[in-house]
Amino acid sequence: MVSTLYFIQLIAFYLWQVTSTSHKRSVVTGFAAYANRNKARTRLVGGLLLGAALAGFITHWGIASGIIGFVVGLMGVGCLSVVIDPFNYLRRQSVAAIYGCCVLLEMTI
């Protein structure tokens, strides 16, 4: 459950990162190109995903712990996204592998 919430945060942060004016990489094809063409819609979806993640954290851990977990997770996925994005590691296969490993760790621990 927590891995899924952090994964939702990662997707939402990446959507906001791609549509930012300071994002320097120009993308011609794929999902990032669609996000650049439809910035308002992409940011709305990113905001809704962040709201859903916040609601999930609050229902899972309570109000104060949920908000703190959300902020800490947002800092974590933000750092991960900013560091990994220039190396072009954020593809479907690599993100799915990272998410799968995190879910397996969450289930076994």
Gaussian input, Z-matrix of N, CA and C with variables (Angstrom, degrees):
# hf/3-21g

backbone

0 1
 N
 C     1     B1
 C     2     B2     1     A1
 N     3     B3     2     A2     1     D1
 C     4     B4     3     A3     2     D2
 C     5     B5     4     A4     3     D3
 N     6     B6     5     A5     4     D4
 C     7     B7     6     A6     5     D5
 C     8     B8     7     A7     6     D6
 N     9     B9     8     A8     7     D7
 C    10    B10     9     A9     8     D8
 C    11    B11    10    A10     9     D9
 N    12    B12    11    A11    10    D10
 C    13    B13    12    A12    11    D11
 C    14    B14    13    A13    12    D12
 N    15    B15    14    A14    13    D13
 C    16    B16    15    A15    14    D14
 C    17    B17    16    A16    15    D15
 N    18    B18    17    A17    16    D16
 C    19    B19    18    A18    17    D17
 C    20    B20    19    A19    18    D18
 N    21    B21    20    A20    19    D19
 C    22    B22    21    A21    20    D20
 C    23    B23    22    A22    21    D21
 N    24    B24    23    A23    22    D22
 C    25    B25    24    A24    23    D23
 C    26    B26    25    A25    24    D24
 N    27    B27    26    A26    25    D25
 C    28    B28    27    A27    26    D26
 C    29    B29    28    A28    27    D27
 N    30    B30    29    A29    28    D28
 C    31    B31    30    A30    29    D29
 C    32    B32    31    A31    30    D30
 N    33    B33    32    A32    31    D31
 C    34    B34    33    A33    32    D32
 C    35    B35    34    A34    33    D33
 N    36    B36    35    A35    34    D34
 C    37    B37    36    A36    35    D35
 C    38    B38    37    A37    36    D36
 N    39    B39    38    A38    37    D37
 C    40    B40    39    A39    38    D38
 C    41    B41    40    A40    39    D39
 N    42    B42    41    A41    40    D40
 C    43    B43    42    A42    41    D41
 C    44    B44    43    A43    42    D42
 N    45    B45    44    A44    43    D43
 C    46    B46    45    A45    44    D44
 C    47    B47    46    A46    45    D45
 N    48    B48    47    A47    46    D46
 C    49    B49    48    A48    47    D47
 C    50    B50    49    A49    48    D48
 N    51    B51    50    A50    49    D49
 C    52    B52    51    A51    50    D50
 C    53    B53    52    A52    51    D51
 N    54    B54    53    A53    52    D52
 C    55    B55    54    A54    53    D53
 C    56    B56    55    A55    54    D54
 N    57    B57    56    A56    55    D55
 C    58    B58    57    A57    56    D56
 C    59    B59    58    A58    57    D57
 N    60    B60    59    A59    58    D58
 C    61    B61    60    A60    59    D59
 C    62    B62    61    A61    60    D60
 N    63    B63    62    A62    61    D61
 C    64    B64    63    A63    62    D62
 C    65    B65    64    A64    63    D63
 N    66    B66    65    A65    64    D64
 C    67    B67    66    A66    65    D65
 C    68    B68    67    A67    66    D66
 N    69    B69    68    A68    67    D67
 C    70    B70    69    A69    68    D68
 C    71    B71    70    A70    69    D69
 N    72    B72    71    A71    70    D70
 C    73    B73    72    A72    71    D71
 C    74    B74    73    A73    72    D72
 N    75    B75    74    A74    73    D73
 C    76    B76    75    A75    74    D74
 C    77    B77    76    A76    75    D75
 N    78    B78    77    A77    76    D76
 C    79    B79    78    A78    77    D77
 C    80    B80    79    A79    78    D78
 N    81    B81    80    A80    79    D79
 C    82    B82    81    A81    80    D80
 C    83    B83    82    A82    81    D81
 N    84    B84    83    A83    82    D82
 C    85    B85    84    A84    83    D83
 C    86    B86    85    A85    84    D84
 N    87    B87    86    A86    85    D85
 C    88    B88    87    A87    86    D86
 C    89    B89    88    A88    87    D87
 N    90    B90    89    A89    88    D88
 C    91    B91    90    A90    89    D89
 C    92    B92    91    A91    90    D90
 N    93    B93    92    A92    91    D91
 C    94    B94    93    A93    92    D92
 C    95    B95    94    A94    93    D93
 N    96    B96    95    A95    94    D94
 C    97    B97    96    A96    95    D95
 C    98    B98    97    A97    96    D96
 N    99    B99    98    A98    97    D97
 C   100   B100    99    A99    98    D98
 C   101   B101   100   A100    99    D99
 N   102   B102   101   A101   100   D100
 C   103   B103   102   A102   101   D101
 C   104   B104   103   A103   102   D102
 N   105   B105   104   A104   103   D103
 C   106   B106   105   A105   104   D104
 C   107   B107   106   A106   105   D105
 N   108   B108   107   A107   106   D106
 C   109   B109   108   A108   107   D107
 C   110   B110   109   A109   108   D108
 N   111   B111   110   A110   109   D109
 C   112   B112   111   A111   110   D110
 C   113   B113   112   A112   111   D111
 N   114   B114   113   A113   112   D112
 C   115   B115   114   A114   113   D113
 C   116   B116   115   A115   114   D114
 N   117   B117   116   A116   115   D115
 C   118   B118   117   A117   116   D116
 C   119   B119   118   A118   117   D117
 N   120   B120   119   A119   118   D118
 C   121   B121   120   A120   119   D119
 C   122   B122   121   A121   120   D120
 N   123   B123   122   A122   121   D121
 C   124   B124   123   A123   122   D122
 C   125   B125   124   A124   123   D123
 N   126   B126   125   A125   124   D124
 C   127   B127   126   A126   125   D125
 C   128   B128   127   A127   126   D126
 N   129   B129   128   A128   127   D127
 C   130   B130   129   A129   128   D128
 C   131   B131   130   A130   129   D129
 N   132   B132   131   A131   130   D130
 C   133   B133   132   A132   131   D131
 C   134   B134   133   A133   132   D132
 N   135   B135   134   A134   133   D133
 C   136   B136   135   A135   134   D134
 C   137   B137   136   A136   135   D135
 N   138   B138   137   A137   136   D136
 C   139   B139   138   A138   137   D137
 C   140   B140   139   A139   138   D138
 N   141   B141   140   A140   139   D139
 C   142   B142   141   A141   140   D140
 C   143   B143   142   A142   141   D141
 N   144   B144   143   A143   142   D142
 C   145   B145   144   A144   143   D143
 C   146   B146   145   A145   144   D144
 N   147   B147   146   A146   145   D145
 C   148   B148   147   A147   146   D146
 C   149   B149   148   A148   147   D147
 N   150   B150   149   A149   148   D148
 C   151   B151   150   A150   149   D149
 C   152   B152   151   A151   150   D150
 N   153   B153   152   A152   151   D151
 C   154   B154   153   A153   152   D152
 C   155   B155   154   A154   153   D153
 N   156   B156   155   A155   154   D154
 C   157   B157   156   A156   155   D155
 C   158   B158   157   A157   156   D156
 N   159   B159   158   A158   157   D157
 C   160   B160   159   A159   158   D158
 C   161   B161   160   A160   159   D159
 N   162   B162   161   A161   160   D160
 C   163   B163   162   A162   161   D161
 C   164   B164   163   A163   162   D162
 N   165   B165   164   A164   163   D163
 C   166   B166   165   A165   164   D164
 C   167   B167   166   A166   165   D165
 N   168   B168   167   A167   166   D166
 C   169   B169   168   A168   167   D167
 C   170   B170   169   A169   168   D168
 N   171   B171   170   A170   169   D169
 C   172   B172   171   A171   170   D170
 C   173   B173   172   A172   171   D171
 N   174   B174   173   A173   172   D172
 C   175   B175   174   A174   173   D173
 C   176   B176   175   A175   174   D174
 N   177   B177   176   A176   175   D175
 C   178   B178   177   A177   176   D176
 C   179   B179   178   A178   177   D177
 N   180   B180   179   A179   178   D178
 C   181   B181   180   A180   179   D179
 C   182   B182   181   A181   180   D180
 N   183   B183   182   A182   181   D181
 C   184   B184   183   A183   182   D182
 C   185   B185   184   A184   183   D183
 N   186   B186   185   A185   184   D184
 C   187   B187   186   A186   185   D185
 C   188   B188   187   A187   186   D186
 N   189   B189   188   A188   187   D187
 C   190   B190   189   A189   188   D188
 C   191   B191   190   A190   189   D189
 N   192   B192   191   A191   190   D190
 C   193   B193   192   A192   191   D191
 C   194   B194   193   A193   192   D192
 N   195   B195   194   A194   193   D193
 C   196   B196   195   A195   194   D194
 C   197   B197   196   A196   195   D195
 N   198   B198   197   A197   196   D196
 C   199   B199   198   A198   197   D197
 C   200   B200   199   A199   198   D198
 N   201   B201   200   A200   199   D199
 C   202   B202   201   A201   200   D200
 C   203   B203   202   A202   201   D201
 N   204   B204   203   A203   202   D202
 C   205   B205   204   A204   203   D203
 C   206   B206   205   A205   204   D204
 N   207   B207   206   A206   205   D205
 C   208   B208   207   A207   206   D206
 C   209   B209   208   A208   207   D207
 N   210   B210   209   A209   208   D208
 C   211   B211   210   A210   209   D209
 C   212   B212   211   A211   210   D210
 N   213   B213   212   A212   211   D211
 C   214   B214   213   A213   212   D212
 C   215   B215   214   A214   213   D213
 N   216   B216   215   A215   214   D214
 C   217   B217   216   A216   215   D215
 C   218   B218   217   A217   216   D216
 N   219   B219   218   A218   217   D217
 C   220   B220   219   A219   218   D218
 C   221   B221   220   A220   219   D219
 N   222   B222   221   A221   220   D220
 C   223   B223   222   A222   221   D221
 C   224   B224   223   A223   222   D222
 N   225   B225   224   A224   223   D223
 C   226   B226   225   A225   224   D224
 C   227   B227   226   A226   225   D225
 N   228   B228   227   A227   226   D226
 C   229   B229   228   A228   227   D227
 C   230   B230   229   A229   228   D228
 N   231   B231   230   A230   229   D229
 C   232   B232   231   A231   230   D230
 C   233   B233   232   A232   231   D231
 N   234   B234   233   A233   232   D232
 C   235   B235   234   A234   233   D233
 C   236   B236   235   A235   234   D234
 N   237   B237   236   A236   235   D235
 C   238   B238   237   A237   236   D236
 C   239   B239   238   A238   237   D237
 N   240   B240   239   A239   238   D238
 C   241   B241   240   A240   239   D239
 C   242   B242   241   A241   240   D240
 N   243   B243   242   A242   241   D241
 C   244   B244   243   A243   242   D242
 C   245   B245   244   A244   243   D243
 N   246   B246   245   A245   244   D244
 C   247   B247   246   A246   245   D245
 C   248   B248   247   A247   246   D246
 N   249   B249   248   A248   247   D247
 C   250   B250   249   A249   248   D248
 C   251   B251   250   A250   249   D249
 N   252   B252   251   A251   250   D250
 C   253   B253   252   A252   251   D251
 C   254   B254   253   A253   252   D252
 N   255   B255   254   A254   253   D253
 C   256   B256   255   A255   254   D254
 C   257   B257   256   A256   255   D255
 N   258   B258   257   A257   256   D256
 C   259   B259   258   A258   257   D257
 C   260   B260   259   A259   258   D258
 N   261   B261   260   A260   259   D259
 C   262   B262   261   A261   260   D260
 C   263   B263   262   A262   261   D261
 N   264   B264   263   A263   262   D262
 C   265   B265   264   A264   263   D263
 C   266   B266   265   A265   264   D264
 N   267   B267   266   A266   265   D265
 C   268   B268   267   A267   266   D266
 C   269   B269   268   A268   267   D267
 N   270   B270   269   A269   268   D268
 C   271   B271   270   A270   269   D269
 C   272   B272   271   A271   270   D270
 N   273   B273   272   A272   271   D271
 C   274   B274   273   A273   272   D272
 C   275   B275   274   A274   273   D273
 N   276   B276   275   A275   274   D274
 C   277   B277   276   A276   275   D275
 C   278   B278   277   A277   276   D276
 N   279   B279   278   A278   277   D277
 C   280   B280   279   A279   278   D278
 C   281   B281   280   A280   279   D279
 N   282   B282   281   A281   280   D280
 C   283   B283   282   A282   281   D281
 C   284   B284   283   A283   282   D282
 N   285   B285   284   A284   283   D283
 C   286   B286   285   A285   284   D284
 C   287   B287   286   A286   285   D285
 N   288   B288   287   A287   286   D286
 C   289   B289   288   A288   287   D287
 C   290   B290   289   A289   288   D288
 N   291   B291   290   A290   289   D289
 C   292   B292   291   A291   290   D290
 C   293   B293   292   A292   291   D291
 N   294   B294   293   A293   292   D292
 C   295   B295   294   A294   293   D293
 C   296   B296   295   A295   294   D294
 N   297   B297   296   A296   295   D295
 C   298   B298   297   A297   296   D296
 C   299   B299   298   A298   297   D297
 N   300   B300   299   A299   298   D298
 C   301   B301   300   A300   299   D299
 C   302   B302   301   A301   300   D300
 N   303   B303   302   A302   301   D301
 C   304   B304   303   A303   302   D302
 C   305   B305   304   A304   303   D303
 N   306   B306   305   A305   304   D304
 C   307   B307   306   A306   305   D305
 C   308   B308   307   A307   306   D306
 N   309   B309   308   A308   307   D307
 C   310   B310   309   A309   308   D308
 C   311   B311   310   A310   309   D309
 N   312   B312   311   A311   310   D310
 C   313   B313   312   A312   311   D311
 C   314   B314   313   A313   312   D312
 N   315   B315   314   A314   313   D313
 C   316   B316   315   A315   314   D314
 C   317   B317   316   A316   315   D315
 N   318   B318   317   A317   316   D316
 C   319   B319   318   A318   317   D317
 C   320   B320   319   A319   318   D318
 N   321   B321   320   A320   319   D319
 C   322   B322   321   A321   320   D320
 C   323   B323   322   A322   321   D321
 N   324   B324   323   A323   322   D322
 C   325   B325   324   A324   323   D323
 C   326   B326   325   A325   324   D324

   B1=1.4497
   B2=1.5260
   B3=1.3039
   B4=1.4630
   B5=1.5255
   B6=1.3190
   B7=1.4683
   B8=1.5181
   B9=1.3141
   B10=1.4599
   B11=1.5226
   B12=1.3159
   B13=1.4611
   B14=1.5296
   B15=1.3233
   B16=1.4654
   B17=1.5289
   B18=1.3161
   B19=1.4598
   B20=1.5324
   B21=1.3280
   B22=1.4649
   B23=1.5225
   B24=1.3246
   B25=1.4624
   B26=1.5285
   B27=1.3122
   B28=1.4598
   B29=1.5216
   B30=1.3102
   B31=1.4625
   B32=1.5256
   B33=1.3303
   B34=1.4615
   B35=1.5228
   B36=1.3267
   B37=1.4655
   B38=1.5194
   B39=1.3225
   B40=1.4599
   B41=1.5291
   B42=1.3319
   B43=1.4646
   B44=1.5250
   B45=1.3209
   B46=1.4552
   B47=1.5269
   B48=1.3112
   B49=1.4665
   B50=1.5208
   B51=1.3079
   B52=1.4658
   B53=1.5283
   B54=1.3293
   B55=1.4584
   B56=1.5197
   B57=1.3049
   B58=1.4661
   B59=1.5265
   B60=1.3242
   B61=1.4660
   B62=1.5239
   B63=1.3228
   B64=1.4581
   B65=1.5327
   B66=1.3300
   B67=1.4662
   B68=1.5186
   B69=1.3215
   B70=1.4543
   B71=1.5244
   B72=1.3210
   B73=1.4652
   B74=1.5220
   B75=1.3140
   B76=1.4564
   B77=1.5221
   B78=1.3022
   B79=1.4510
   B80=1.5243
   B81=1.3276
   B82=1.4574
   B83=1.5247
   B84=1.3179
   B85=1.4591
   B86=1.5161
   B87=1.3085
   B88=1.4527
   B89=1.5175
   B90=1.3120
   B91=1.4504
   B92=1.5210
   B93=1.3360
   B94=1.4565
   B95=1.5306
   B96=1.3221
   B97=1.4650
   B98=1.5251
   B99=1.3297
   B100=1.4621
   B101=1.5255
   B102=1.3303
   B103=1.4648
   B104=1.5204
   B105=1.3112
   B106=1.4618
   B107=1.5197
   B108=1.3196
   B109=1.4622
   B110=1.5295
   B111=1.3178
   B112=1.4663
   B113=1.5244
   B114=1.3114
   B115=1.4646
   B116=1.5229
   B117=1.3052
   B118=1.4684
   B119=1.5311
   B120=1.3065
   B121=1.4687
   B122=1.5257
   B123=1.3221
   B124=1.4628
   B125=1.5234
   B126=1.3247
   B127=1.4607
   B128=1.5220
   B129=1.3161
   B130=1.4592
   B131=1.5260
   B132=1.3202
   B133=1.4645
   B134=1.5228
   B135=1.3388
   B136=1.4601
   B137=1.5212
   B138=1.3183
   B139=1.4601
   B140=1.5199
   B141=1.3257
   B142=1.4703
   B143=1.5259
   B144=1.3295
   B145=1.4650
   B146=1.5267
   B147=1.3295
   B148=1.4622
   B149=1.5249
   B150=1.3309
   B151=1.4577
   B152=1.5179
   B153=1.3328
   B154=1.4674
   B155=1.5214
   B156=1.3294
   B157=1.4653
   B158=1.5208
   B159=1.3199
   B160=1.4679
   B161=1.5218
   B162=1.3172
   B163=1.4669
   B164=1.5215
   B165=1.3192
   B166=1.4595
   B167=1.5193
   B168=1.3181
   B169=1.4617
   B170=1.5265
   B171=1.3283
   B172=1.4608
   B173=1.5248
   B174=1.3201
   B175=1.4617
   B176=1.5262
   B177=1.3117
   B178=1.4636
   B179=1.5286
   B180=1.3474
   B181=1.4602
   B182=1.5239
   B183=1.3079
   B184=1.4563
   B185=1.5187
   B186=1.3215
   B187=1.4629
   B188=1.5305
   B189=1.3135
   B190=1.4696
   B191=1.5269
   B192=1.3145
   B193=1.4652
   B194=1.5249
   B195=1.3091
   B196=1.4602
   B197=1.5109
   B198=1.3271
   B199=1.4717
   B200=1.5255
   B201=1.3202
   B202=1.4695
   B203=1.5275
   B204=1.3307
   B205=1.4634
   B206=1.5116
   B207=1.3278
   B208=1.4596
   B209=1.5245
   B210=1.3275
   B211=1.4700
   B212=1.5302
   B213=1.3269
   B214=1.4640
   B215=1.5311
   B216=1.3125
   B217=1.4609
   B218=1.5096
   B219=1.3360
   B220=1.4540
   B221=1.5273
   B222=1.3218
   B223=1.4644
   B224=1.5244
   B225=1.3219
   B226=1.4647
   B227=1.5098
   B228=1.3270
   B229=1.4640
   B230=1.5215
   B231=1.3298
   B232=1.4602
   B233=1.5151
   B234=1.3202
   B235=1.4709
   B236=1.5305
   B237=1.3214
   B238=1.4687
   B239=1.5192
   B240=1.3190
   B241=1.4558
   B242=1.5247
   B243=1.3168
   B244=1.4659
   B245=1.5243
   B246=1.3288
   B247=1.4579
   B248=1.5317
   B249=1.3160
   B250=1.4703
   B251=1.5192
   B252=1.3136
   B253=1.4670
   B254=1.5262
   B255=1.3263
   B256=1.4710
   B257=1.5306
   B258=1.3252
   B259=1.4616
   B260=1.5178
   B261=1.3300
   B262=1.4658
   B263=1.5265
   B264=1.3264
   B265=1.4541
   B266=1.5221
   B267=1.3229
   B268=1.4621
   B269=1.5244
   B270=1.2975
   B271=1.4594
   B272=1.5137
   B273=1.3084
   B274=1.4649
   B275=1.5244
   B276=1.3132
   B277=1.4570
   B278=1.5219
   B279=1.3249
   B280=1.4621
   B281=1.5230
   B282=1.3187
   B283=1.4603
   B284=1.5232
   B285=1.3332
   B286=1.4659
   B287=1.5270
   B288=1.3242
   B289=1.4624
   B290=1.5202
   B291=1.3252
   B292=1.4635
   B293=1.5208
   B294=1.3249
   B295=1.4624
   B296=1.5302
   B297=1.3276
   B298=1.4652
   B299=1.5218
   B300=1.3284
   B301=1.4716
   B302=1.5200
   B303=1.3220
   B304=1.4668
   B305=1.5221
   B306=1.3321
   B307=1.4681
   B308=1.5137
   B309=1.3318
   B310=1.4668
   B311=1.5327
   B312=1.3208
   B313=1.4704
   B314=1.5194
   B315=1.3114
   B316=1.4586
   B317=1.5300
   B318=1.3012
   B319=1.4650
   B320=1.5200
   B321=1.3117
   B322=1.4668
   B323=1.5227
   B324=1.3029
   B325=1.4671
   B326=1.4970
   A1=110.60
   A2=117.26
   A3=120.55
   A4=110.30
   A5=117.34
   A6=120.24
   A7=110.80
   A8=116.61
   A9=120.59
   A10=110.60
   A11=117.33
   A12=119.94
   A13=111.23
   A14=116.60
   A15=119.30
   A16=111.12
   A17=117.31
   A18=121.14
   A19=110.27
   A20=116.91
   A21=120.72
   A22=109.87
   A23=116.57
   A24=119.74
   A25=111.21
   A26=116.98
   A27=120.48
   A28=110.70
   A29=117.63
   A30=120.63
   A31=110.43
   A32=116.77
   A33=120.39
   A34=111.13
   A35=117.38
   A36=119.96
   A37=110.44
   A38=117.40
   A39=120.44
   A40=110.84
   A41=117.11
   A42=119.66
   A43=110.89
   A44=117.36
   A45=120.37
   A46=110.92
   A47=117.56
   A48=121.02
   A49=110.97
   A50=117.27
   A51=121.37
   A52=110.92
   A53=117.19
   A54=119.86
   A55=113.37
   A56=117.62
   A57=121.30
   A58=110.60
   A59=115.64
   A60=119.53
   A61=112.10
   A62=117.38
   A63=120.03
   A64=112.94
   A65=117.08
   A66=120.63
   A67=107.49
   A68=117.19
   A69=121.84
   A70=115.02
   A71=117.37
   A72=118.67
   A73=109.83
   A74=116.84
   A75=120.16
   A76=108.32
   A77=115.44
   A78=121.76
   A79=107.87
   A80=116.75
   A81=121.26
   A82=111.28
   A83=117.56
   A84=120.47
   A85=110.52
   A86=115.29
   A87=120.82
   A88=113.79
   A89=113.70
   A90=121.60
   A91=112.70
   A92=117.15
   A93=120.50
   A94=111.10
   A95=117.61
   A96=120.43
   A97=110.52
   A98=117.29
   A99=121.13
   A100=110.19
   A101=116.24
   A102=120.27
   A103=111.16
   A104=118.37
   A105=121.13
   A106=111.93
   A107=117.80
   A108=120.38
   A109=111.63
   A110=117.72
   A111=122.70
   A112=109.89
   A113=116.94
   A114=120.78
   A115=112.56
   A116=117.91
   A117=120.05
   A118=110.67
   A119=116.64
   A120=120.41
   A121=111.38
   A122=116.27
   A123=120.28
   A124=110.97
   A125=116.99
   A126=119.69
   A127=111.41
   A128=117.79
   A129=120.74
   A130=110.53
   A131=116.52
   A132=120.21
   A133=110.40
   A134=117.39
   A135=121.03
   A136=112.19
   A137=116.67
   A138=120.41
   A139=112.29
   A140=116.44
   A141=119.85
   A142=111.32
   A143=116.85
   A144=119.92
   A145=111.49
   A146=117.02
   A147=119.83
   A148=111.01
   A149=117.01
   A150=120.29
   A151=112.16
   A152=115.92
   A153=119.48
   A154=111.01
   A155=116.96
   A156=119.78
   A157=110.72
   A158=117.11
   A159=120.34
   A160=110.60
   A161=117.16
   A162=120.12
   A163=111.12
   A164=116.99
   A165=120.50
   A166=112.58
   A167=117.00
   A168=120.40
   A169=111.01
   A170=116.36
   A171=119.58
   A172=111.04
   A173=118.12
   A174=119.15
   A175=111.73
   A176=116.66
   A177=119.53
   A178=112.02
   A179=117.30
   A180=121.08
   A181=114.96
   A182=119.83
   A183=121.63
   A184=110.61
   A185=116.28
   A186=120.00
   A187=112.38
   A188=117.77
   A189=120.19
   A190=111.89
   A191=116.41
   A192=119.57
   A193=111.17
   A194=117.40
   A195=120.80
   A196=112.29
   A197=116.54
   A198=120.03
   A199=110.59
   A200=116.89
   A201=119.65
   A202=110.86
   A203=117.34
   A204=120.40
   A205=112.12
   A206=116.65
   A207=121.06
   A208=110.79
   A209=117.56
   A210=121.14
   A211=110.46
   A212=116.98
   A213=120.15
   A214=110.25
   A215=116.70
   A216=120.02
   A217=112.23
   A218=116.90
   A219=120.04
   A220=111.07
   A221=117.18
   A222=119.58
   A223=110.68
   A224=116.86
   A225=120.42
   A226=112.93
   A227=117.44
   A228=119.39
   A229=110.74
   A230=117.14
   A231=119.62
   A232=111.55
   A233=116.10
   A234=119.85
   A235=110.67
   A236=116.66
   A237=120.78
   A238=111.15
   A239=116.56
   A240=120.30
   A241=111.71
   A242=117.43
   A243=120.97
   A244=111.06
   A245=117.35
   A246=120.66
   A247=111.47
   A248=117.57
   A249=120.90
   A250=112.36
   A251=119.62
   A252=121.70
   A253=114.44
   A254=121.75
   A255=119.02
   A256=114.00
   A257=117.98
   A258=120.39
   A259=112.34
   A260=116.96
   A261=123.74
   A262=111.83
   A263=116.57
   A264=121.30
   A265=112.54
   A266=117.83
   A267=120.52
   A268=110.28
   A269=115.77
   A270=122.36
   A271=108.23
   A272=115.94
   A273=119.40
   A274=112.44
   A275=117.08
   A276=120.33
   A277=111.55
   A278=116.93
   A279=118.79
   A280=111.57
   A281=117.57
   A282=119.84
   A283=110.23
   A284=117.11
   A285=120.29
   A286=111.26
   A287=117.18
   A288=119.95
   A289=111.45
   A290=117.03
   A291=120.51
   A292=110.31
   A293=116.61
   A294=120.37
   A295=111.14
   A296=117.05
   A297=120.63
   A298=112.30
   A299=116.58
   A300=119.81
   A301=111.14
   A302=116.95
   A303=119.82
   A304=112.14
   A305=116.78
   A306=119.62
   A307=110.90
   A308=117.68
   A309=120.08
   A310=111.05
   A311=117.08
   A312=119.80
   A313=111.51
   A314=116.79
   A315=120.03
   A316=111.49
   A317=117.42
   A318=121.05
   A319=112.02
   A320=117.06
   A321=119.17
   A322=113.23
   A323=117.37
   A324=119.42
   A325=110.93
   D1=-46.68
   D2=-177.76
   D3=-68.95
   D4=-37.95
   D5=177.74
   D6=-62.20
   D7=-38.29
   D8=178.65
   D9=-66.62
   D10=-39.07
   D11=178.02
   D12=-65.83
   D13=-40.52
   D14=176.60
   D15=-67.77
   D16=-34.14
   D17=176.90
   D18=-65.44
   D19=-40.38
   D20=176.18
   D21=-62.61
   D22=-40.49
   D23=176.96
   D24=-62.98
   D25=-40.84
   D26=179.28
   D27=-61.85
   D28=-43.97
   D29=179.22
   D30=-63.66
   D31=-45.07
   D32=-179.07
   D33=-64.24
   D34=-42.81
   D35=179.07
   D36=-64.48
   D37=-40.32
   D38=179.83
   D39=-64.76
   D40=-38.13
   D41=177.57
   D42=-62.51
   D43=-42.08
   D44=177.92
   D45=-70.32
   D46=-34.56
   D47=-179.76
   D48=-67.41
   D49=-42.02
   D50=-177.98
   D51=-67.29
   D52=-35.02
   D53=-178.17
   D54=-87.71
   D55=0.63
   D56=-179.93
   D57=-70.62
   D58=152.00
   D59=179.08
   D60=-74.33
   D61=-20.62
   D62=-179.74
   D63=-88.32
   D64=-0.38
   D65=177.67
   D66=-73.77
   D67=114.89
   D68=-169.86
   D69=-90.11
   D70=-20.36
   D71=-178.13
   D72=-76.23
   D73=129.08
   D74=175.76
   D75=-93.67
   D76=127.19
   D77=-177.61
   D78=-114.46
   D79=130.95
   D80=-176.01
   D81=-98.03
   D82=-35.94
   D83=-176.59
   D84=-125.11
   D85=167.89
   D86=172.66
   D87=89.70
   D88=-165.97
   D89=-175.03
   D90=-67.53
   D91=-38.83
   D92=-179.42
   D93=-65.92
   D94=-34.50
   D95=177.02
   D96=-67.03
   D97=-40.13
   D98=176.10
   D99=-63.35
   D100=-40.58
   D101=179.14
   D102=-64.61
   D103=-37.15
   D104=178.70
   D105=-70.21
   D106=-32.42
   D107=177.88
   D108=-73.22
   D109=-32.66
   D110=-177.08
   D111=-120.08
   D112=67.64
   D113=-173.42
   D114=-65.93
   D115=-42.56
   D116=-177.01
   D117=-64.62
   D118=-44.59
   D119=179.79
   D120=-66.44
   D121=-39.80
   D122=-179.82
   D123=-66.27
   D124=-40.82
   D125=178.25
   D126=-68.62
   D127=-33.72
   D128=175.85
   D129=-64.25
   D130=-44.50
   D131=177.67
   D132=-63.28
   D133=-41.85
   D134=177.38
   D135=-61.77
   D136=-41.86
   D137=177.45
   D138=-65.27
   D139=-40.38
   D140=177.18
   D141=-64.94
   D142=-38.51
   D143=177.26
   D144=-66.06
   D145=-39.53
   D146=176.59
   D147=-64.84
   D148=-39.88
   D149=176.66
   D150=-64.06
   D151=-39.50
   D152=177.69
   D153=-66.39
   D154=-39.14
   D155=177.82
   D156=-65.60
   D157=-41.55
   D158=177.88
   D159=-62.57
   D160=-43.68
   D161=177.64
   D162=-62.85
   D163=-38.51
   D164=177.58
   D165=-64.85
   D166=-42.20
   D167=177.80
   D168=-64.58
   D169=-41.79
   D170=-179.23
   D171=-66.28
   D172=-40.77
   D173=179.04
   D174=-71.47
   D175=-28.07
   D176=-178.52
   D177=-80.29
   D178=-43.21
   D179=-172.58
   D180=-114.85
   D181=-8.42
   D182=-174.83
   D183=101.83
   D184=176.66
   D185=-171.64
   D186=-68.65
   D187=-60.17
   D188=-174.39
   D189=-67.42
   D190=-48.06
   D191=-179.91
   D192=-65.96
   D193=-35.35
   D194=178.81
   D195=-66.00
   D196=-42.59
   D197=178.57
   D198=-66.63
   D199=-42.59
   D200=178.81
   D201=-65.99
   D202=-42.14
   D203=176.21
   D204=-62.25
   D205=-36.94
   D206=177.50
   D207=-64.72
   D208=-46.00
   D209=-178.12
   D210=-66.42
   D211=-43.73
   D212=178.95
   D213=-64.35
   D214=-42.04
   D215=177.74
   D216=-64.80
   D217=-38.38
   D218=178.40
   D219=-64.73
   D220=-38.62
   D221=175.38
   D222=-64.93
   D223=-39.85
   D224=-179.66
   D225=-66.50
   D226=-49.44
   D227=-178.94
   D228=-71.27
   D229=-27.96
   D230=175.49
   D231=-65.13
   D232=-46.31
   D233=177.30
   D234=-62.76
   D235=-42.87
   D236=179.57
   D237=-61.90
   D238=-44.22
   D239=-178.53
   D240=-67.28
   D241=-41.83
   D242=-179.01
   D243=-67.63
   D244=-36.38
   D245=-178.44
   D246=-77.34
   D247=-39.51
   D248=-173.94
   D249=-83.69
   D250=-30.74
   D251=-173.65
   D252=-58.63
   D253=-42.98
   D254=-179.78
   D255=-62.88
   D256=-24.31
   D257=178.96
   D258=-85.76
   D259=-0.28
   D260=178.32
   D261=61.45
   D262=38.01
   D263=176.88
   D264=-88.15
   D265=-10.46
   D266=-177.10
   D267=-85.42
   D268=66.28
   D269=173.36
   D270=-105.14
   D271=169.81
   D272=-176.84
   D273=-59.65
   D274=-44.76
   D275=-176.26
   D276=-65.88
   D277=-44.12
   D278=-177.42
   D279=-71.46
   D280=-38.24
   D281=177.64
   D282=-67.11
   D283=-39.95
   D284=177.53
   D285=-64.82
   D286=-37.44
   D287=178.17
   D288=-67.18
   D289=-42.97
   D290=178.00
   D291=-63.34
   D292=-44.67
   D293=179.43
   D294=-63.56
   D295=-42.16
   D296=178.19
   D297=-62.06
   D298=-42.21
   D299=177.69
   D300=-63.94
   D301=-40.68
   D302=179.38
   D303=-66.09
   D304=-39.52
   D305=177.28
   D306=-66.34
   D307=-41.03
   D308=177.60
   D309=-63.10
   D310=-42.40
   D311=176.64
   D312=-63.35
   D313=-39.58
   D314=179.56
   D315=-66.26
   D316=-35.40
   D317=-179.40
   D318=-74.99
   D319=-32.76
   D320=-176.86
   D321=-87.17
   D322=-23.11
   D323=-178.16
   D324=-87.10

